[in-house]
Amino acid sequence: MRNLFAGDRWIPWAFGAGFGVMLLLSVVLSVIAVMSDPGLVAGSPMRLAGSHVLPAGPVPALDLRVVERRADAVVVEARLRAPDGRRLSPEVVSARLGRPTHARDDRAVVFEPAPDGGWRAVIARPAGGEWELAVEARAPEGAAAATLRL
């Protein structure tokens, strides 16, 4: 029986084994990357950039603030004001709560009119990690959007 590793015949086998190990490592790392992808490549740049767009002229502003933090929920208040500072009454307030990096966990949030003229929402405390509330309010005078990290 011939010995395949006699003389200089081991050199190509060493290179082949090294290449095989690198190929296997590449496959393993690719699988790990796909399983742990937070969505940064597909939708996140557009989601992150959309919350920092500056208006072109005088437009209404939407103020968001956390009114109350409970053990099981967070109460958020939204107020729409005109460029001159007076309060506006929005006709529609829509909101989504989600992670800033991907849309997999997004859910709608319902804002209801408050007696003092603002709009309030009670948001069940989300799981750990970064969460962002994106709110849009529309009034006859214009629309405004704002985001709030929770």
matplotlib code that plots the C-alpha trace (Angstrom):
import matplotlib.pyplot as plt

x = [0.0, 1.3, 1.6, -0.1, 1.9, 5.4, 7.9, 6.4, 2.9, 1.7, 2.0, -1.1, -3.1, -2.2, -3.3, -6.5, -7.2, -6.6, -8.9, -11.6, -11.4, -11.7, -14.7, -16.4, -15.7, -17.2, -20.4, -20.7, -20.2, -22.7, -25.4, -24.7, -25.0, -28.3, -29.8, -28.8, -29.5, -31.1, -32.4, -29.8, -29.2, -32.7, -35.0, -33.2, -31.4, -34.7, -36.4, -33.6, -33.2, -36.9, -37.0, -34.4, -35.8, -36.0, -39.0, -38.7, -40.7, -42.8, -44.9, -46.7, -44.6, -45.5, -44.4, -44.1, -43.4, -43.7, -46.4, -46.2, -44.1, -45.9, -44.7, -46.7, -47.2, -45.9, -48.3, -47.3, -48.8, -48.8, -49.5, -49.6, -48.7, -48.6, -45.4, -46.4, -46.8, -50.6, -52.2, -53.8, -56.4, -55.3, -58.0, -55.9, -53.1, -51.5, -48.5, -46.4, -44.1, -41.2, -37.5, -35.4, -33.4, -36.2, -39.9, -40.4, -41.9, -43.9, -47.3, -49.9, -50.5, -53.9, -53.9, -57.1, -58.0, -57.2, -59.4, -56.7, -56.4, -53.6, -53.7, -52.6, -51.7, -51.1, -48.4, -47.8, -44.2, -42.3, -39.7, -36.1, -34.0, -34.4, -37.9, -39.1, -42.5, -43.2, -46.2, -47.8, -50.6, -52.7, -54.6, -56.2, -53.1, -50.7, -49.1, -46.2, -44.3, -42.0, -40.3, -39.6, -37.2, -38.7]
y = [0.0, 3.4, 6.2, 9.3, 11.6, 10.3, 12.8, 16.1, 14.8, 16.2, 19.8, 19.9, 18.0, 20.6, 23.4, 21.5, 20.9, 24.6, 25.7, 23.2, 24.6, 28.2, 27.2, 25.5, 28.5, 30.8, 28.8, 28.7, 32.5, 33.1, 31.0, 32.9, 36.2, 35.3, 34.0, 37.2, 39.8, 42.8, 44.2, 47.0, 46.5, 46.2, 48.8, 50.5, 53.3, 54.5, 54.2, 56.0, 58.7, 59.4, 60.6, 63.4, 65.1, 68.9, 70.8, 73.1, 76.0, 77.0, 73.9, 72.7, 71.0, 67.9, 67.7, 64.3, 63.7, 60.9, 62.0, 59.0, 55.8, 52.9, 49.4, 48.0, 50.9, 54.3, 57.2, 59.5, 62.8, 64.5, 68.1, 69.8, 73.5, 75.9, 77.6, 80.7, 78.6, 78.4, 75.0, 73.1, 70.4, 67.5, 65.5, 62.3, 61.1, 57.8, 56.1, 53.0, 51.5, 49.5, 48.9, 51.4, 48.7, 46.6, 46.4, 42.9, 44.0, 47.1, 47.6, 50.3, 52.6, 54.4, 58.0, 59.4, 63.0, 64.2, 66.8, 69.4, 69.5, 67.0, 63.4, 60.6, 57.0, 54.3, 52.0, 48.6, 48.5, 46.8, 44.1, 45.1, 46.9, 50.0, 51.1, 54.1, 55.7, 57.3, 59.6, 61.6, 64.2, 65.8, 69.0, 71.4, 73.7, 70.9, 67.7, 67.0, 63.9, 63.2, 60.2, 59.4, 56.8, 54.8]
z = [0.0, -0.9, 1.7, 0.4, 2.8, 1.9, 0.6, -0.6, -1.2, 2.1, 0.9, -1.3, 1.3, 3.9, 1.6, 0.8, 4.5, 5.3, 2.6, 3.8, 7.3, 6.0, 3.9, 6.9, 9.1, 6.5, 6.3, 10.1, 10.4, 7.6, 9.4, 12.7, 10.9, 9.3, 12.6, 14.5, 11.9, 13.6, 10.3, 10.0, 6.3, 4.9, 6.5, 9.2, 7.4, 6.0, 9.5, 11.3, 8.7, 8.6, 12.1, 11.5, 8.4, 8.8, 7.6, 4.6, 6.2, 9.1, 9.9, 13.0, 15.7, 17.6, 21.2, 22.9, 26.6, 29.1, 31.6, 33.9, 34.3, 35.9, 36.7, 33.8, 31.4, 30.2, 29.6, 26.7, 25.9, 22.4, 21.7, 18.3, 18.1, 15.2, 14.2, 16.2, 19.4, 19.7, 20.3, 17.5, 17.7, 15.5, 13.7, 13.6, 15.7, 14.6, 16.3, 16.1, 18.7, 17.5, 17.7, 15.9, 14.0, 12.5, 12.0, 13.3, 16.6, 15.5, 16.9, 16.7, 19.6, 20.1, 21.3, 22.8, 23.4, 26.9, 28.7, 28.7, 24.9, 24.3, 23.2, 25.6, 25.1, 27.7, 26.3, 27.9, 29.0, 26.2, 26.6, 27.2, 24.7, 22.7, 21.7, 19.7, 19.5, 16.1, 16.2, 13.4, 14.0, 11.3, 11.5, 8.9, 9.3, 8.5, 9.8, 12.1, 13.1, 16.1, 17.7, 21.3, 22.7, 25.6]

ax = plt.figure().add_subplot(projection="3d")
ax.plot(x, y, z, "-o")
ax.set_aspect("equal")
plt.show()
